[in-house]
Amino acid sequence: MARTGGWLLSAAAALLMGLMVHQPVARAAEADAPAGAPADDTAAWDAVLAEARGQTVRFNAWGGDPKINTFIADIGRQLAACCAITLEQVKLADTAEAVGRIRAEAAAGRLQDGGSIDLLWVNGENFVALRQADLLYGPFLDRLPNARTIDLDANPALTSDGHIPVDGYEVPWGLSQFALVYDRAVTPQPPRGPKGLAGWIGAHPGRFTYPAPPDFIGTTFLKQMLVMLLDDAGRAALAAPVDPARAPAITAPLWDWLDRVRPSLWRQGQAYPPSGPAHEQLLIDRAVDLGFAFHPGQAASAIAAGLMADTARVAGWSGGGIANAHFVAIPRNAPAKAAAMVAANHLISPAAQAAKLDPAVWGDMTVLAADRLSDDGRARFAAIDLGPAWPSDDELGPALPEPHPDWTGWLEAEWARRYLGG
């Protein structure tokens, strides 16, 4: 979902409140073709569309969620029908795999062309690594007709990623905020802070765990606990790159907390689910009672799919949850840059964004601004049934900034050293 507490949620919530009522679902397969072009640059976009015809876009994207994979496949069918573009999803377990491949190709001399990736789902430290190495194509955001439906000034998450400016080298296509998933019939009042969660874990041995870092959800859980455990000075330190000399003292409250709860975790803390989906499956199987979500619609999506009881809900953390935006980018050496731009433009079309927001499809928050949509665009969003499991603003709480990307690798390595003997 990248930051000062509160602004991301308020911007997203204002957008959602302005767009939605509870009505029938709009499906991804009904999405419009990519918009033609802004009035002042029709010829330039027509040239991009012409060049894109017949090209294949190898879209490297996290492949761990069947709902998201289905959404991407629907986008591929739409691009084939409207623009004669083939979209191939290359399913990643970790975006760092793709970053490593791009780096290796650049080291081999393939800097401008001949790469293996045309479009990449990316954010945070992976964007920072590619941008600082000058391995991304751009800036290109302002060349996309549908970019005019995004109000970049209204939401800093859309213009800064990993604490550096996006500068048009990424296209925002979703917003996220870290939260809890629970079944109110089992856990009527879920613990929403470190103290309450520690007490709950002790009173319910074996009923809580988290994915093993470097899984994205597992690492975010570490960051969330750390942010909530620190005072203002400690949080300020997380906004700066890691100082190895100070990091152990800054993070000591996190390790103390994890040490305290570990004996009461699922499998006594001697094993951890390897991924976010594996952890969600434990919740679905009722092996644990609390799960995690980066999308407010996650519980609603699970209910719609028949995976969770209709009493499943999402709740924010006390004091707020870590939030950011996620993006797509084009590597500098992508062979099909024109088709990648058309695909990125389609991902931010009102039809595709409305489908993505629908909990029956994905449940991911939109990046579009309500006041920039046509009447038809607003009607698409108004037709979405968010369902009772979608949390209100108060339930989700304010948005908290991500720590500096430097902290990701440091926290993952220290966690592995302490709890895996790595």
Secondary structure by P-SEA (a helix, b strand, c coil): ccccccaaaaaaaaaaaacccccccccccccccccccccccaaaaaaaaaaacccccccccccccaaaaaaaaaaaaaaaacccbbbbbbccccaaaaaaaaaaaaaaccccccccccccccccaaaaaaaaaccccccccccccccccccccccccccccccccccccccccbbbbbbbbbcccccccccccaaaaaaaaaaccccccccccccaaaaaaaaaaaaaaccaaaaaaaacccccccccccaaaaaaaaaaaccccccccccccccaaaaaaaaaacccccccccccaaaaaaaaacccccccccccccccccccccccccccccccaaaaaaaaaaaacaaaaaaaacccccccccccccccccaaaaaaaaaccccccccccccccbbbbcccccaaaaaaaaaaaccccc
